[in-house]
């Protein structure tokens, strides 16, 4: 779910973002040979920086819809000049901002950055009391507070049960509906307390906070994250040159399922166990050098606990798809 470690100097605003699976990403993208790359999730800029530093001729086009990311990108622009360009928009707009088949590598890191987590005003974390917002781009859409107050029963179930994968979703949905109009759904800590009470409180042996899954599901729902991912993967693959690589880091089983099935389809393999198509019905446009995902090393997890759920999948393009 999360993609960076935190280092505090004196306050949560003094945060350093550490990119996940950095060495593994560079190994599959091979930026040391130079080329053009798209970093579709700029965040703290760690992956973009490594791509640029690998070869003095490398170029990076980075995307991020968080307005604060644009400010962080100014540092790379000043350091690397025209080799680095930043697009203040969602990665789903890739096809509107670049020409077809121009990248040697495309990277997507689907985690939430440390900067987003530790800025209280963004309302992602229930460990910091603030208005509960959770929008990746606070300039558009509905905040989490508005969603909780107005969403239909079906939408709440989809967020909590399907996206959050919360087993006790009925209790949570009932608690949310019962708290409407009380003000409890307007702030992160009061909303988290509501969920915690609904599922039976925090037990000492629990690895994660009881509100984690619900908050995750709400965030995915209000940002349309799974829909955006499904739309963007074909665009990202089309934007690759033949021989280029698409690399995706996911932190959630639903994200990983979308990525895995898409890459298997592009490689001409069965998308899932129930895929009954014969081999001659499948078309291969790429090669999967690894069938299984790449996970962080034990050392990385120790240094950066938020990397523990990360997994990397990648595919090399061998021909242009007919879609």
N, C-alpha and C positions, 0 to 999 in steps of 0.2 A: 504493500500500500504506500509506503513512503520510500523516498529515494535518496536521502542525504543524511549525514551525521551532523550533529550540532556541537559547536564549540563556543562556550560562553566566556566572554572576557569579564563583563560586569553586569550584563543585562541581556535579555532575550533578543535585543536588537543587534547585539554583537555576535552575528552568526556567520559561520563559514560553512559553505555547502561542499560536500565531498561527493563527487559523482560515483555512481554504483557501476561495478563490473567494467571499469575503465580499461584495464589492460585487455580484457576479453573482447571488448568492442573494437579496440584498435587492432587487435589480432585479426579479426574477420573483415574489417573495413580496409586495412592495409594502406593507411594514409601516407606512410613513408615514401611511397612511390609518386606522391603528388596527385593532383586531380581536383575535381569539384565535388563538394559534399553538401548535403542538406541536413541540418540538425533541426528536426521538426518540433523539438521540445527544449528550448534554450535553457530555461530555468536559471541556474547559477552560472552557466557558461562553461562548466568543466569539460564536457565532451567537445564543445566547439574549440576551446583553447587547445586541447590535445591534438585535434585534427589539424589546426593551423600550425602548431609547433612541429609537427612531424616532418613537414617539408616546406621550404621557403616559397614554393610555388602553389601550394594548396589554397583553395578558395572555399569559403563556407557561406551558405545562405541559411540563416537561423530564423525560426519562427517561435513566437510566444504571444499569447493573447493577454497575459498579465501586464498591465501598464508599468509596473515596477521593473519588469524584466528589461524593458526598453532602456531604462536608466542604467542598469547593470551592463547592457550591451554597449553603451557608449565607451566603456573602458577598452573593450576589444577593438572597437572601431578606431580609437585613438592609437592603439598599439599596433594593429595589423593593417590599418588603412583600407584600401579598396579590396583587399583580399577577403574582408569580412563584411557581410551585409546582413542587416536585421529587418525582419518583417513583423510589424506589430499586428499580428492576426493569428487566428486559429490555424492549426496544421491542415484542417480540412480545406483550406483555401490554397493549398499547394499548387493546384493546376491553374489557378488564376494569377499566380505570381511567378511562374517559371515556365520556360519552354519545355516541350516534351523531350524525354530521353536525353537529359543533359548531365546527370549526376553519376559519378563513380561510386557513390555510396549515399545511402539515406539512413538516418538513425532516428528512432523514436524511443524516448524514455518516458514511460507512462506514469511515473510516480509524481507525487506532490513534493515540491522543493522545500528545503529547510526554511527558506525565506518566507514562503507562504504559510508554513505551519507556525512559525514563531512570530509572525506579525498579528497581534491580537485582532486588529480591525478587520482582517480577512475572514475571521470566524470559522477557521477550519478545525482548530484544536479546542477540546473541552478542558484542557489544562490551563487555558488563559481565558478569563472572563471577558466577554465581548459580545456585541450583537452577532447573532449567528447568521452568517452570510454564505460562505462556501463557494461562491461563484469564482471560477477560474478567471473570468473577465467580468469584473464588477460593473462594467459599463452597460451590460446587456443582460436580459433575462430576469428571472425571478430569484430572489434570495431564498435561502433555506428557511428563514423565519416565515416568509410569505407562503412558501410551499407547505410548511407544517400547519399553518392556520387555514389554508384553503383547499388543499389537495383532496381529491375524492378518496373513498375507502380503497378502491382498486389501485389508485396511484400510490397510496401509502403501502399497501401490501407489496406492490412491485418493488418499491424502494427498499423496504425493510427485509422482506422475505427473499425476493429474487436477487436483488443487487447486493444487499448486505449479508445475505445468507444467515440471517439470525433465526435460530431454531425456535425461539420464544416470540416469534413475530406477532402472534395474536395479542399477547399481553402488551407489547410495545405499541401496536397500532391503536388498541383500546385506550391506552394511557395518553397517547397524543391527541386522540379525538376528545377525550375527557378534559384535557388541559387547555383547549382552545378558549381564547378570551381571558385567560388568567394572567398572561404575561410570561408564563414559564417557558413558552416556546420561542421567546424573543432573544434569549441569551444562551451562550454556549454552556455555561456551567449549570444553569437551572435546567436546561433541556437534557444534559447528560445525567443529572441527578434523577430526573423523571424516568429516564430509560433504565437507570441503575435500579431504582425502586421497583420498576415493573418486572424486571427479570430476576429479582431476588437479591439484589445487593452484590457487593464485591467480596468474593471469597479469597482467602489468603493464597490459595494454590492456583488461582487464575493467572494465566500468562498475560492476558490483555484485559483492559478495562471493559466492563460490561457494555458500555455505550459505543465501543469502537466499531462494531459491525453496523450498527444502526447509522452512525455518523457517516461511515463509508458509503452505505447504500443511498443515503440522502444526497451526498455529494455527487455520486454517479448519476443519480436521477436528475437533479436540477441542471447539471452541465451536459446531459445527453452524451456521456463519455463513451459508452459502448457503441452507440449509433455513429458517433463521429469517427471512432476507430474503424468500424466496418466500412464506412464510406472512404476513408483516407488510405487504407492499405492498398486498394487497387491503383489509386492515384500515385502513391509512392512507388509502386512497382513499375508502373508505366513510365515514370520520370527517370528511371535508371537507364544508363547505357547498357548495351549487351556486355556482360562481364562484370557489371556493377553488383553491389551487395546491399540488400535491405536487412537492417538489424533492428530488432524490437525488444526492449526490456519491459516486461510486465510485472505487476505486483499482486494481481488478483486472478483467481482461477477463471473468472468469466472473460477477462481480457485475454488471458493466455489461450483459452479455448478458441477465441476468434482468430488470434494470430496463428495458432497451430494449424487450424483447418484451412485458413487462407494459404499458408505456405505449402501445405501438403497438396492442395489443389493446384497451385502453380507448378509444383514439381511432378504433377501427374500421378500422385499417389492417392489412395483412399483417404477421404477427409476424416472419417470416423469409422467405428466398428460396423455401423449399419449401412455404410456406403456400398451398395451392391453393384455399382457400375463395373462393366468389364474393362480390361486394360485398354482395348482399342477405342473405348468411349472417352478416355482421358487424354488430355493433351498436356505435354510438359513444356513449360516456359522457363524453368529454372532448375537448379540443383541444390538439394539439401545436403550439405557436407556432414551434418550431424542430424540424426533422427530425433534425438532427445534434446531438451533445453540445457543450457549452460547455467550453472548455479554459482553463487559466490563461494570463495574458499572459506574455510573455517577462520583463517586469519582476518579476512575482510569482515566477516560477521562480527568477530570480536572487536575490531576497530570501529565498525559502523553497524550497530545493531539493527538499524532500519533497512539494511540490505538483506536481511535474512529471508524475506519472501520474494526477492527478485529472481527473475529467470530471463535468460537471453535466448532468442531464437533468430536465426539468420538464413537467408537464401540468396544464392547467386543467380543472376538473370542470364539465360542462354539465348532467348529469342523474344521478340516483341509479342505480347498477348493480343488476341483478337477481341478486345473489349474496350 
